[in-house]
Amino acid sequence: MLEGYSARCAANFLKENEIEKLYEYVKIGRKGTKEEIMSANESFHKASNNPVMIDIIDRMQAIIYLFRKTVVIYNRPHLIDEHEEIYKAIKARDGEKAEILMKKHLETDLNFYLHVMSK
């Protein structure tokens, strides 16, 4: 998944202040309104600051939006905990772990979305 690679790049190339911004998105995810959480979730997933990847992700935005909206509106368990684990891997500059965690996170999002939509 593209966002998994994006997380790897974030771990390898983001500056310290950009990494700390990721934690701000995690904090918003824990305490913000639904709208704030949606915005922080989108920003978190664009963390690589790689314009090519962000462009590709933006082109897939309609599908991604449905997943993100569903996981936020229906309060998917452990959503923000997973963001925090990805943040920690990026902060530790562990690109491989960040990529694995992001892929697992997105797979869980997809499974949750499919579960909610099947009801």
VMD Tcl script that draws the C-alpha trace (Angstrom):
set ca {
  {0.00 0.00 0.00}
  {1.22 3.43 -0.90}
  {0.65 4.89 2.57}
  {2.83 2.16 4.07}
  {5.71 3.28 1.89}
  {4.85 6.86 2.78}
  {5.25 6.00 6.49}
  {8.66 4.46 5.73}
  {9.70 7.64 3.94}
  {8.44 9.75 6.84}
  {10.63 7.77 9.24}
  {13.64 8.24 7.02}
  {13.27 11.82 5.83}
  {11.03 13.98 8.04}
  {12.62 16.68 10.16}
  {12.13 16.52 13.92}
  {9.56 19.34 13.94}
  {7.56 17.53 11.22}
  {7.61 14.35 13.29}
  {6.37 16.26 16.33}
  {3.50 17.61 14.21}
  {2.38 14.00 13.76}
  {1.92 13.76 17.51}
  {-0.30 16.84 17.40}
  {-2.56 14.89 15.01}
  {-2.60 11.97 17.47}
  {-3.65 14.30 20.31}
  {-6.42 15.81 18.15}
  {-7.54 12.26 17.37}
  {-8.01 11.59 21.06}
  {-9.80 14.82 22.04}
  {-11.08 16.61 18.93}
  {-14.51 16.90 17.40}
  {-15.43 14.51 14.59}
  {-14.50 17.18 12.03}
  {-11.15 17.90 13.71}
  {-10.41 14.18 13.87}
  {-11.23 13.76 10.18}
  {-8.84 16.59 9.28}
  {-6.09 15.33 11.59}
  {-6.52 11.80 10.22}
  {-6.05 13.06 6.66}
  {-2.97 15.09 7.64}
  {-1.49 12.14 9.52}
  {-1.78 9.95 6.42}
  {0.00 12.55 4.28}
  {2.98 12.64 6.61}
  {5.71 11.86 4.10}
  {5.71 15.39 2.67}
  {6.49 13.71 -0.66}
  {4.53 15.70 -3.28}
  {4.29 12.75 -5.69}
  {2.83 10.44 -3.05}
  {0.48 13.12 -1.76}
  {-0.74 13.73 -5.32}
  {-1.46 10.02 -5.83}
  {-3.20 9.79 -2.45}
  {-5.25 12.90 -3.32}
  {-6.35 11.27 -6.58}
  {-7.70 8.33 -4.59}
  {-9.32 10.68 -2.08}
  {-12.96 9.72 -2.72}
  {-12.37 6.11 -1.70}
  {-10.02 7.04 1.12}
  {-12.56 9.57 2.44}
  {-15.22 6.86 2.78}
  {-12.88 4.71 4.88}
  {-11.71 7.62 7.03}
  {-15.20 8.93 7.60}
  {-16.47 5.49 8.55}
  {-13.67 4.75 11.01}
  {-14.09 8.15 12.68}
  {-17.91 8.32 12.72}
  {-18.24 4.75 13.99}
  {-15.34 5.12 16.45}
  {-13.19 2.24 15.24}
  {-11.47 0.74 18.26}
  {-7.73 1.43 18.58}
  {-7.66 3.87 15.63}
  {-5.70 6.57 17.44}
  {-3.60 4.02 19.34}
  {-2.44 2.73 15.95}
  {-1.62 6.29 14.84}
  {0.45 6.70 17.98}
  {2.35 3.46 17.33}
  {3.08 4.59 13.76}
  {4.21 7.96 15.10}
  {6.56 6.23 17.57}
  {8.09 4.13 14.79}
  {8.60 7.25 12.67}
  {10.08 9.13 15.63}
  {12.46 6.21 16.22}
  {13.41 6.40 12.52}
  {12.32 2.79 12.08}
  {11.02 2.94 8.53}
  {10.39 -0.78 8.22}
  {8.26 -0.89 11.37}
  {6.39 2.29 10.35}
  {5.55 0.73 6.98}
  {4.37 -2.54 8.55}
  {2.24 -0.72 11.13}
  {0.68 1.53 8.49}
  {-0.21 -1.43 6.29}
  {-1.77 -3.24 9.25}
  {-3.61 -0.05 10.22}
  {-5.08 0.36 6.73}
  {-6.05 -3.31 6.53}
  {-7.89 -2.92 9.84}
  {-9.60 0.22 8.49}
  {-10.75 -1.72 5.43}
  {-12.01 -4.66 7.48}
  {-13.87 -2.31 9.81}
  {-15.40 -0.46 6.87}
  {-16.57 -3.70 5.28}
  {-18.01 -4.89 8.60}
  {-19.93 -1.65 9.14}
  {-21.24 -1.59 5.56}
  {-22.40 -5.22 5.73}
  {-24.88 -4.50 8.53}
}
mol new
graphics top color blue
foreach p $ca { graphics top sphere $p radius 0.5 }
foreach p [lrange $ca 0 end-1] q [lrange $ca 1 end] { graphics top cylinder $p $q radius 0.2 }
display resetview
